Amino acid sequence: MSHVNILGIRLSAINMDSTLDQMSCWIEQQIRSYVVTCPVYTVMMCRKDAALRKIVNRAGIVTPDGMPLVFLSHLLGHRNVTRVYGPDLLLAFSALSAQKGYTNYFYGGAAGVPEKLAETLTRRFPGLRVAGTYSPPFRVLPPQEDQAIIEQINAATPDVVWVGLGSPKQDRWMAEHRDQLKAPVLVGVGAAFDFLTGRVPQAPYWMQQHALEWLFRLGTEPRRLWRRYIIYNPLFLLFIAMQFTHLRQFPIEE
């Protein structure tokens, strides 16, 4: 799969159709992999954490979840790249699953949220098969409890496990549990569970397409998100300028 180097992250040069095709291929061939939906924030977290950087770079797909990453991919010669946003990917694959019979498991969100998500999606996509749901507690799980959850997911035999824990927690979770889970595909989709159930308001489409979603989210959740956008967005622009002017090298590490 073609990729672009964005501050040392192996960003897949991909669009929605090719992402769906690759996920379907993994399911049909029973190949185990995971998908990181990667916004600017995840890129910046990877700059701070070498272990996280390796986790992201080992993913089968690292989607351009934010428009700045799409624009940069175009500048680097990959004009086919479009945004593959977590909530949109979940919707698109749900439609495909309803056609092909793929089974889906929803892991993450607050109590009741994954169940509401399953209800919302099955109503929207008749025929969608939900293998199960689970809302994990907001604490570190002891090994025995964690293993019980893994066994519960495996017993449900899903084709895809959708992980809504937020980045970078969901990325670490997928990497840590990839070998234990039998489902071919794991996908981290950030706040998609909250957006699609209406628990958190989603930015208007025009703001999403013009790289202004961050401004909407900052306005709706300033206390939680101010650091993500006020500090890391300018740092991202600085580091990108350094990469593009060759003032600093950002090699891809695995």
Secondary structure, DSSP 8 states (H G I E B T S, - for coil): --EEEETTEEEE---HHHHHHHHHHHHHHT--EEEEEE-HHHHHHHHH-HHHHHHHHTSSEEEE-SHHHHHHHHHTT-TT-----HHHHHHHHHHHHHHHT-EEEEEESSTTHHHHHHHHHHHHSTT-EEEEEE---SS---HHHHHHHHHHHHHH--SEEEEES-TTHHHHHHHHHTTT---SEEEE-TTHHHHHTTSS----HHHHHTT-HHHHHHHHSHHHHHIIIIIHHHHHHHHHHHHHTTSS------
